[in-house]
């Protein structure tokens, strides 16, 4: 469950033919587990180890021909991040415009009202929760902060990034314009340019809506093929190739849209075996013989 544990299993992963690892957020976070509530963008979550452990992981993985990409959370930070604590301290604080504040509650957001009571008589925007305030990515200082963080990890030897919540980077002025604004692509292209300035590096985005647009070379460069996971699983379950899989593989940019069966988000699907066996989110009652019998 920590970096040294992962290092100890690299030979095993290598024996399976694995040549790349994606780590969910490993930076210091307020939740000490899930990782998307970032407190320090340049340090390792203490429950996983420290920067020395992470550098050892990179060295040992690269020695086996295994690349390592990490999750990078650009949309928001933790409300415990010193940057937000400064921003929320007073309206005239020099970090105030790193986040999005309003004197009144506008009452909209991508998943309902995303404006949170700051405790100081005003409101801040947090698309996901009140503990995850969104950065104002239109601020050049915030842009530079994130781009320099990417360089920090790339200089250390990280092979690339998975960008979280790519469709929510820039907010509109109503709930209907809180997702997939054109500014998202402009900002992601700047991130991609930083990554492409290094040899043999990779960037991929989580963009459930409009994945193909985010896979463009003028945006993120690569984006997971959301939606196709169901078609792949249906093909396996029904023993008949789903036409959606054919359509995806015939796309001009299919090589920029990596396939997946499920991920850590419930909206992307549960465990593939649970889906194939038709038992919803959990198949804890299924044992090996049951699975073998079903697959026959």
SULSULRA-V607383 format. One line per field, one symbol per residue. ss: DSSP state (h for helix, s for strand, l for the rest). phi: phi as a letter, one per 20 degrees, with the letter a starting at -180 (. if undefined). A space follows every 50 residues. Layout:
ss: ???
phi: ???
This chain:
ss: llhhhhhhlhhhhhhllllsssslllsssllllllllsssssssllllll hhhhhhhhhhhhhlllsssssslllslllllhhhhhhllllllllhhhsl ssllllllllllllssslllllsssllllllllssllllhhhhhhhhhhh hhhhhhlllssssllhhhllllllhhhllllhhhhhhhhhhhhhhhllll lsssslllllhhhhllllllllsllllhhhhhhhhhhhllllhhhhhhhl lllhhhlllllllllhhhlllhhhhhhllllllllllhhhhhhhhl
phi: .cffffgfdffffffenfcbcdefgdfgcfelbfnedfdcfccegffeqb ffffffgffffffdmdecdcfcddfbcffefgffgfgefafeffdgeecd dbfcefncrfcofdedffncncccecgebfdcfffefffgffgfgffffg fgffffpfeqbdeflffdfdeecbffdecmfgfgfffffffffffffdfl dbccdebgdmgffffffecfnbbgefofgffffffffelbffffffgffe ffdffecgebdabeeffepefgffffemdmfbcfeedgffffffff
